[in-house]
Amino acid sequence: MKNLKILKNYFIFLAVNLLILLSIPVNVFAEETTAPEVETYSDGTLTYCYVDGGVAVYACETGMLAVNIPDESNGKKVVAIDDSAFYQCSKLEYVNMGKYVEKIGKNAFQGCTSLSSVTIPESVTEIGAYAFASCTNLTELTLPENLTELPEGLCFGCLNLEKITFPENLAVIGDSAFYNCSLLNVPELPESLQKIGNYAFAFCYKIEEINLPPSVTEIGSAAYYSCLGVKEFTVPKQITELGALTFMGCSNLESYQVEEGNPTYTEEDGILYKDGKKTLYAYPAGKPETSFTVPEGVTIIYDGAFFSAFHLEEIQFPSTLQYIGAGAFDFCTEIQSIDLPEGLEIIYENAFSDCEKLSSVKLPESLKGIGNYAFYACPALKEITIPKNCNSVGEYSFGYTDGTEKDENGNPVPVKIEGFKKHKNINLSSIMLIASGILLLITIILILVRIIQKNQMSPEEHQEIKNAELKEEDNQYVKILDEINSENANKNQDKQQDEHKE
């Protein structure tokens, strides 16, 4: 039951993100530019414009169900499909392109939600960004062999895409190319592939194995974000820099491996490290153990390193730790207490947010800064003491959780956690300094008051004070003379007694 609850919370998190994404208007990726005037003509079904080398399909009647793009029109070769030519033709189910088409423009078929089949000729060498984005009924796509780069957002949000055939000479898979293609199980990647972009396969839940060819040298940030089917990943020896949060949200990932000869990354007990084990780079979220001790020597826990490690109930930190990265323990829902070591200096934003069972936190005196939302949405945490040397505490770091209201961006408005208390240690030297300052201020005020009073006196009052001061001086003088006379009298008396004795 416990694991089911954790999984439920995590899937709610994913669902919210997905809903936010799907709520974005489909034309959000289309660039708003002032299009130059072009010369166009129509054949009754399609509108064309003149381009170098022939003509391009410029627009289509939005009610069309099927389109056959001819090889030629008006005596010229049809060599391109212009940007947004079939944009939001939501009834379009089938497209067949002529054999001379070389380029498919940006957003060309974006939002064609009924499109289930498209044939791309081998003549195509370039496809623009988001060309087939939000084609939610598209199930299969075969890409031409002459294509060497897949653009950004090529099939973004194609929820029913199940099969993709890559060109043999493919070198680059662009950012978000298959983002949220939730039914896509990616086949073997071509041996020519060199780069996988940011978020390229994010939310591709059906991906189970990731076998990268030796040619791949770069993997972008969050490239496999929330790929729930992945259980293991081996970092190839040629990969010297994984993108940030590459496998963040892969809740079933149990182990990392590193191919022998990799100069940057190392692995121990399925956990990924870098920089000679000074940085704990990634902890597999699906690792079944309930407790973990971060090894001595680790100085940095990387951004998102333990994100959604829902089995983890207890964690011990090393004395060498200095920094905890952004989102490092976000959604570690079973952790109940943490005791952070002396030497820790910075806790970055969202580091321990959404840890719903976290009720006890001990912060070290060495701590200098806490980022925004660092302990946000930790409803069990009711009290915290901020160390005296901590000079920066970010917005909503403690004592807040999500509310029911939303801001203009659709994000929950933070609300205070009932009963939360925040204390701050005070430096004794600071107290002494403040006290000294207060005493000095009082002394200055008294002197100023006396000066002001003196300046406000009348001449008669000044004379009275002067006479009193003189009288006092006279009295002191008389007293001194009396003492001298008394002393001399005593000396004379003693002298007379001595003479009498003789």
Phi, psi and omega per residue, in radians:
M1 nan -0.660 -3.128
K2 -1.080 -0.832 -3.131
N3 -1.140 -0.610 3.114
L4 -1.115 -0.680 3.133
K5 -1.150 -0.726 3.133
I6 -1.093 -0.822 3.141
L7 -1.078 -0.676 3.118
K8 -1.058 -0.804 3.133
N9 -1.088 -0.687 -3.106
Y10 -1.188 -0.743 3.133
F11 -1.179 -0.544 3.039
I12 -1.084 -0.744 3.100
F13 -1.029 -0.807 3.131
L14 -1.132 -0.713 -3.110
A15 -1.108 -0.697 3.117
V16 -1.076 -0.787 3.108
N17 -1.067 -0.718 -3.122
L18 -1.139 -0.737 3.139
L19 -1.108 -0.663 3.106
I20 -1.082 -0.766 -3.134
L21 -1.117 -0.768 -3.084
L22 -1.267 -0.339 3.133
S23 -1.408 -0.196 3.091
I24 -1.185 2.310 3.102
P25 -0.965 2.494 -3.037
V26 -1.157 -0.325 -3.136
N27 -1.617 0.233 -3.087
V28 -1.112 -0.435 -3.085
F29 -1.582 -0.188 3.136
A30 -1.272 2.297 -3.129
E31 -1.331 2.339 3.122
E32 -1.567 1.748 3.121
T33 -2.270 2.696 3.082
T34 -1.456 1.863 -3.065
A35 -1.259 2.364 3.084
P36 -1.211 2.711 3.106
E37 -1.153 2.318 3.140
V38 -2.193 2.687 3.106
E39 -1.527 2.110 -3.089
T40 -2.186 2.867 3.004
Y41 -2.642 2.860 -3.088
S42 -2.231 2.555 3.038
D43 -1.801 0.222 3.141
G44 1.734 -0.400 3.112
T45 -2.064 -0.846 -3.115
L46 -2.031 2.613 3.034
T47 -1.858 2.385 -3.074
Y48 -2.081 2.773 2.986
C49 -2.363 2.748 -3.096
Y50 -1.485 2.343 3.098
V51 -2.394 2.991 3.090
D52 -1.049 2.224 3.088
G53 1.562 -0.046 3.138
G54 2.704 -2.377 -3.139
V55 -2.246 2.824 3.105
A56 -2.213 2.573 3.021
V57 -1.214 2.118 -3.024
Y58 -1.722 -0.634 -3.118
A59 -2.821 2.942 -3.115
C60 -2.474 2.626 3.016
E61 -1.098 2.197 -3.001
T62 -1.147 -0.308 -3.115
G63 -1.570 0.050 -3.090
M64 -1.165 2.474 3.097
L65 -1.683 -0.591 -3.127
A66 -2.533 2.570 -3.108
V67 -2.387 2.290 2.967
N68 -1.925 1.922 3.121
I69 -1.451 2.093 -3.042
P70 -1.261 2.861 3.061
D71 -1.198 -0.646 -3.112
E72 -2.386 2.726 3.062
S73 -2.590 2.306 3.119
N74 0.984 0.618 3.094
G75 1.382 0.124 -3.135
K76 -2.191 2.648 3.121
K77 -1.213 2.445 3.027
V78 -1.509 1.813 -2.987
V79 -1.839 -0.126 -3.080
A80 -2.717 2.766 2.939
I81 -1.989 2.056 -2.980
D82 -1.227 2.885 3.093
D83 -0.966 2.313 3.053
S84 1.033 0.428 -3.085
A85 -1.037 -0.693 3.139
F86 -2.004 0.471 -3.066
Y87 -1.019 2.154 3.108
Q88 1.015 0.562 2.962
C89 -1.409 1.404 -2.929
S90 -1.211 -0.265 3.128
K91 -1.634 -0.172 -3.077
L92 -1.185 2.146 -3.084
E93 -1.880 -0.484 -3.003
Y94 -2.521 2.424 3.073
V95 -2.384 2.320 3.020
N96 -2.161 2.188 -3.045
M97 -1.752 2.560 3.092
G98 -1.160 2.861 -2.986
K99 -1.357 -0.138 -3.115
Y100 -1.765 -0.015 -3.100
V101 -1.150 2.164 -3.126
E102 -1.890 -0.455 -3.043
K103 -2.384 2.383 2.991
I104 -1.981 2.119 -3.006
G105 -1.328 3.035 3.120
K106 -1.070 2.425 3.065
N107 0.992 0.389 -3.000
A108 -1.001 -0.743 -3.121
F109 -2.099 0.321 -3.107
Q110 -1.067 2.316 3.098
G111 1.404 0.198 3.047
C112 -1.427 1.389 -2.941
T113 -1.236 -0.241 3.109
S114 -1.739 -0.083 -3.079
L115 -1.184 2.038 -3.112
S116 -1.956 -0.320 -3.092
S117 -2.552 2.352 3.096
V118 -2.542 2.348 3.112
T119 -1.896 2.067 -3.134
I120 -1.803 2.093 -3.087
P121 -1.207 2.779 -3.137
E122 -1.168 -0.256 -3.141
S123 -1.234 -0.328 -3.071
V124 -1.258 2.185 3.109
T125 -2.054 -0.124 -3.105
E126 -2.562 2.325 3.059
I127 -2.236 2.333 -3.109
G128 -1.395 2.896 -3.114
A129 -1.026 2.424 3.062
Y130 0.996 0.554 -3.082
A131 -1.043 -0.664 -3.134
F132 -2.073 0.391 -3.123
A133 -1.058 2.472 3.086
S134 1.068 0.432 2.959
C135 -1.470 1.403 -2.922
T136 -1.237 -0.218 3.139
N137 -1.806 0.006 -3.136
L138 -1.292 2.179 -3.072
T139 -1.888 -0.404 -3.064
E140 -2.578 2.483 3.130
L141 -2.518 2.173 3.073
T142 -1.895 2.150 -3.074
L143 -1.694 2.515 -3.076
P144 -1.194 2.633 -3.058
E145 -1.181 -0.429 -3.102
N146 -1.432 -0.031 -3.122
L147 -1.458 2.180 -3.115
T148 -1.878 -0.219 -3.112
E149 -2.486 2.263 3.042
L150 -1.623 2.254 -3.007
P151 -1.341 2.980 3.060
E152 -1.028 2.322 3.021
G153 1.122 0.425 -3.071
L154 -0.828 -0.937 -3.137
C155 -2.100 0.617 -3.139
F156 -0.931 2.130 3.073
G157 1.275 0.387 3.042
C158 -1.451 1.480 -2.922
L159 -1.116 -0.431 -3.083
N160 -1.886 0.167 3.110
L161 -1.217 2.104 -3.090
E162 -1.913 -0.501 -3.024
K163 -2.368 2.368 3.077
I164 -2.331 2.349 3.089
T165 -1.924 2.017 -3.085
F166 -1.514 2.603 3.019
P167 -1.179 2.615 -3.137
E168 -1.174 -0.470 -3.087
N169 -1.766 0.305 -3.106
L170 -1.120 2.292 -3.127
A171 -1.938 -0.558 -3.021
V172 -2.361 2.292 2.932
I173 -1.860 2.009 -2.990
G174 -1.255 2.975 3.118
D175 -0.971 2.337 3.044
S176 0.985 0.415 -3.062
A177 -0.988 -0.693 -3.122
F178 -2.189 0.571 -3.136
Y179 -1.029 2.190 3.093
N180 1.096 0.572 2.923
C181 -1.544 1.387 -2.874
S182 -1.190 -0.307 -3.140
L183 -1.792 0.026 -3.044
L184 -1.436 2.141 2.989
N185 -1.896 1.789 -2.988
V186 -1.139 2.268 3.101
P187 -1.339 -2.939 3.083
E188 -1.023 2.336 3.111
L189 -1.414 2.566 -3.091
P190 -1.136 2.605 -3.104
E191 -1.154 -0.283 -3.133
S192 -1.473 -0.193 -3.006
L193 -1.122 2.337 -3.125
Q194 -2.031 -0.574 -3.028
K195 -2.418 2.387 2.992
I196 -2.030 2.120 -3.002
G197 -1.350 3.051 3.105
N198 -1.026 2.340 3.076
Y199 1.020 0.356 -3.016
A200 -0.965 -0.759 -3.123
F201 -2.109 0.460 3.140
A202 -1.057 2.415 3.133
F203 1.106 0.444 2.992
C204 -1.585 1.488 -2.967
Y205 -1.142 -0.411 -3.032
K206 -1.476 -0.196 3.128
I207 -1.153 2.193 -3.105
E208 -1.962 -0.580 -3.134
E209 -2.252 2.483 3.101
I210 -2.163 1.802 3.119
N211 -1.977 1.806 -3.082
L212 -1.543 2.354 3.083
P213 -1.239 2.758 -3.120
P214 -1.036 -0.323 -3.103
S215 -1.288 -0.359 -3.079
V216 -1.268 2.156 3.127
T217 -2.072 -0.134 -3.083
E218 -2.516 2.243 3.049
I219 -2.147 2.213 -3.062
G220 -1.341 3.010 3.133
S221 -1.106 2.395 3.089
A222 0.909 0.559 -3.076
A223 -1.024 -0.599 -3.134
Y224 -2.094 0.627 -3.111
Y225 -0.973 2.210 3.065
S226 1.010 0.614 2.984
C227 -1.450 1.604 -2.941
L228 -1.217 -0.305 -3.113
G229 -1.449 -0.235 -3.077
V230 -1.352 2.224 -3.135
K231 -1.958 -0.347 -3.117
E232 -2.657 2.578 3.076
F233 -2.493 2.347 3.092
T234 -1.884 2.151 3.096
V235 -1.377 2.041 3.138
P236 -1.123 2.731 -3.079
K237 -1.162 -0.414 -3.089
Q238 -1.481 -0.183 3.131
I239 -1.450 1.939 3.136
T240 -1.769 -0.162 3.136
E241 -2.643 1.783 3.001
L242 -1.324 2.530 3.054
G243 -1.169 2.735 3.134
A244 -1.057 2.388 3.020
L245 1.031 0.644 -3.056
T246 -0.942 -0.746 -3.079
F247 -2.034 0.462 3.107
M248 -1.045 2.323 3.116
G249 1.446 0.078 3.067
C250 -1.452 1.447 -2.936
S251 -1.234 -0.214 3.110
N252 -1.824 0.071 3.109
L253 -1.267 2.098 -3.043
E254 -1.843 -0.314 -3.026
S255 -2.779 2.474 2.942
Y256 -1.857 2.550 3.010
Q257 -2.245 2.714 3.111
V258 -2.228 2.212 3.139
E259 -1.168 2.433 -3.107
E260 -1.038 2.352 -3.139
G261 1.779 -0.078 3.109
N262 -1.239 2.186 -3.051
P263 -1.418 -0.195 -3.008
T264 -1.909 -0.769 -2.978
Y265 -1.870 2.584 3.031
T266 -2.342 2.849 -3.107
E267 -2.331 2.464 3.040
E268 -2.513 2.129 -3.123
D269 0.952 0.643 3.090
G270 1.407 0.092 -3.113
I271 -1.848 2.446 -3.020
L272 -1.700 2.251 3.115
Y273 -2.187 2.841 3.013
K274 -2.524 3.069 3.129
D275 0.976 0.802 3.125
G276 1.109 0.635 3.127
K277 1.192 0.305 3.031
K278 -1.400 -0.405 3.130
T279 -2.047 2.126 2.974
L280 -1.441 1.879 -2.954
Y281 -1.491 -0.766 -3.100
A282 -2.745 2.287 3.049
Y283 -1.867 2.195 -3.091
P284 -1.111 2.122 -3.025
A285 -1.072 -0.482 -3.114
G286 -1.608 0.103 3.128
K287 -1.029 2.224 -2.952
P288 -1.333 -0.290 -3.106
E289 -1.085 2.566 -3.108
T290 -1.678 -0.205 3.127
S291 -2.366 2.689 -3.132
F292 -2.696 2.439 3.060
T293 -1.962 2.059 3.099
V294 -1.192 2.228 -3.049
P295 -1.111 2.622 3.002
E296 -1.083 2.512 -3.092
G297 1.818 -0.393 3.091
V298 -1.273 2.165 3.123
T299 -1.846 -0.387 -3.090
I300 -2.304 2.276 2.890
I301 -1.761 2.039 -2.920
Y302 -1.235 2.822 3.104
D303 -0.908 2.244 3.058
G304 1.137 0.286 -3.021
A305 -1.019 -0.695 -3.104
F306 -1.933 0.322 -3.060
F307 -0.917 2.220 3.077
S308 1.011 0.534 3.036
A309 -1.335 1.401 -2.907
F310 -1.347 -0.168 3.051
H311 -1.444 -0.388 -2.976
L312 -1.280 2.126 3.140
E313 -1.919 -0.470 -3.063
E314 -2.464 2.415 3.105
I315 -2.463 2.388 3.103
Q316 -1.961 2.439 -3.071
F317 -1.898 2.619 -3.135
P318 -1.456 2.791 3.126
S319 -1.221 -0.258 -3.109
T320 -1.499 -0.121 -3.024
L321 -1.168 2.326 3.131
Q322 -2.102 -0.574 -3.057
Y323 -2.406 2.429 3.006
I324 -2.044 2.098 -2.982
G325 -1.300 2.990 -3.124
A326 -1.071 2.286 3.096
G327 1.104 0.332 -3.018
A328 -1.014 -0.692 -3.117
F329 -2.117 0.377 3.131
D330 -1.032 2.350 3.136
F331 1.113 0.459 2.931
C332 -1.485 1.422 -2.866
T333 -1.297 -0.209 -3.084
E334 -1.769 -0.184 3.126
I335 -1.197 2.282 -3.060
Q336 -1.864 -0.524 -3.135
S337 -2.612 2.642 3.072
I338 -2.428 2.460 3.096
D339 -2.163 1.767 -3.035
L340 -1.477 2.457 -2.972
P341 -1.408 2.721 2.975
E342 -1.113 2.405 -3.055
G343 1.946 -0.393 3.077
L344 -1.188 2.286 -3.066
E345 -1.934 -0.700 -3.032
I346 -2.322 2.328 2.925
I347 -1.975 2.016 -3.045
Y348 -1.464 3.040 -2.999
E349 -1.002 2.467 3.077
N350 1.043 0.310 -3.043
A351 -0.990 -0.737 -3.123
F352 -2.174 0.422 -3.123
S353 -1.217 2.702 3.092
D354 1.113 0.406 3.018
C355 -1.583 1.501 -2.891
E356 -1.196 -0.340 3.125
K357 -1.761 -0.031 -3.110
L358 -1.193 2.035 -3.061
S359 -2.113 -0.227 -3.092
S360 -2.404 2.218 3.133
V361 -2.374 2.200 3.054
K362 -1.961 2.061 -3.124
L363 -1.712 2.424 -3.099
P364 -1.369 2.755 3.115
E365 -1.178 -0.349 -3.127
S366 -1.339 -0.173 -3.032
L367 -1.164 2.280 -3.110
K368 -1.895 -0.471 -3.079
G369 -2.706 2.565 3.115
I370 -2.246 2.225 -3.057
G371 -1.378 2.958 3.094
N372 -0.987 2.424 3.035
Y373 1.037 0.386 -3.039
A374 -1.004 -0.706 3.123
F375 -2.151 0.648 -3.104
Y376 -1.272 2.548 3.101
A377 1.009 0.786 2.992
C378 -1.991 1.397 -2.971
P379 -1.142 -0.380 -3.136
A380 -1.438 -0.224 -3.132
L381 -1.509 1.880 -3.024
K382 -1.891 -0.125 -3.083
E383 -2.677 2.465 3.130
I384 -2.575 2.530 3.055
T385 -2.016 2.117 -3.131
I386 -1.501 2.212 -3.135
P387 -1.077 2.716 -3.051
K388 -1.139 -0.508 -3.091
N389 -1.552 -0.017 -3.119
C390 -1.424 1.878 -3.036
N391 -1.694 -0.121 -3.088
S392 -2.417 2.071 3.077
V393 -2.161 2.063 -3.022
G394 -1.268 2.986 -3.115
E395 -1.134 2.324 3.102
Y396 0.984 0.544 -3.134
S397 -1.168 -0.661 -3.082
F398 -2.362 2.617 2.934
G399 1.343 0.334 3.125
Y400 -2.309 2.676 3.041
T401 -2.531 3.076 -3.119
D402 -1.176 2.502 3.021
G403 -1.864 3.124 -3.139
T404 -1.436 -0.385 3.136
E405 -1.377 2.728 3.128
K406 -2.127 2.580 3.061
D407 -1.486 -3.009 -3.060
E408 -1.160 -0.309 3.108
N409 -1.687 0.072 3.135
G410 1.477 0.130 3.131
N411 -1.551 2.527 3.137
P412 -1.078 2.438 3.103
V413 -1.445 2.212 -3.119
P414 -1.103 2.520 3.053
V415 -2.253 2.678 -3.110
K416 -1.261 2.502 3.037
I417 -1.426 2.186 -3.070
E418 -1.083 2.290 3.079
G419 1.483 0.033 -3.109
F420 -1.247 2.407 3.121
K421 -2.251 2.415 3.107
K422 -2.148 2.231 3.125
H423 -1.978 2.814 3.090
K424 -2.384 2.182 3.038
N425 -1.160 2.482 3.138
I426 -1.962 2.346 -3.138
N427 -1.304 2.259 -3.120
L428 -1.052 -0.711 3.121
S429 -1.081 -0.575 3.097
S430 -1.169 -0.702 3.114
I431 -1.068 -0.798 -3.137
M432 -1.098 -0.696 3.133
L433 -1.122 -0.743 3.121
I434 -1.114 -0.766 -3.136
A435 -1.079 -0.759 3.122
S436 -1.084 -0.702 3.120
G437 -1.099 -0.703 3.136
I438 -1.126 -0.784 3.133
L439 -1.075 -0.751 3.117
L440 -1.090 -0.704 3.127
L441 -1.111 -0.745 3.122
I442 -1.072 -0.767 3.134
T443 -1.048 -0.789 3.134
I444 -1.088 -0.729 3.139
I445 -1.080 -0.764 -3.138
L446 -1.090 -0.729 3.114
I447 -1.106 -0.769 3.129
L448 -1.088 -0.706 3.124
V449 -1.081 -0.738 -3.134
R450 -1.134 -0.725 3.127
I451 -1.117 -0.762 -3.133
I452 -1.095 -0.780 3.135
Q453 -1.049 -0.716 -3.127
K454 -1.144 -0.694 -3.130
N455 -1.214 -0.398 -3.123
Q456 -1.554 -0.034 -3.098
M457 -1.297 2.630 3.044
S458 -1.377 2.882 3.105
P459 -1.013 -0.690 3.140
E460 -1.082 -0.724 3.137
E461 -1.174 -0.630 3.073
H462 -1.096 -0.749 -3.116
Q463 -1.151 -0.714 3.113
E464 -1.046 -0.773 3.129
I465 -1.112 -0.722 -3.135
K466 -1.112 -0.761 3.116
N467 -1.087 -0.704 3.133
A468 -1.123 -0.697 3.126
E469 -1.142 -0.715 3.117
L470 -1.147 -0.711 3.129
K471 -1.091 -0.699 3.122
E472 -1.115 -0.744 3.095
E473 -1.086 -0.729 3.115
D474 -1.074 -0.769 -3.136
N475 -1.055 -0.732 3.135
Q476 -1.144 -0.662 3.138
Y477 -1.141 -0.797 3.124
V478 -1.050 -0.713 -3.136
K479 -1.090 -0.736 3.134
I480 -1.121 -0.736 3.134
L481 -1.112 -0.740 3.102
D482 -1.015 -0.739 -3.137
E483 -1.130 -0.711 3.122
I484 -1.126 -0.828 3.137
N485 -1.056 -0.726 3.139
S486 -1.092 -0.712 -3.126
E487 -1.154 -0.724 3.127
N488 -1.139 -0.695 3.115
A489 -1.073 -0.709 3.139
N490 -1.134 -0.684 3.129
K491 -1.128 -0.733 3.133
N492 -1.119 -0.708 3.130
Q493 -1.097 -0.729 3.125
D494 -1.143 -0.654 -3.128
K495 -1.162 -0.717 3.137
Q496 -1.126 -0.693 3.119
Q497 -1.134 -0.638 3.112
D498 -1.177 -0.689 3.122
E499 -1.161 -0.666 -3.138
H500 -1.090 -0.691 -3.132
K501 -1.134 -0.628 -3.136
E502 -1.234 nan nan
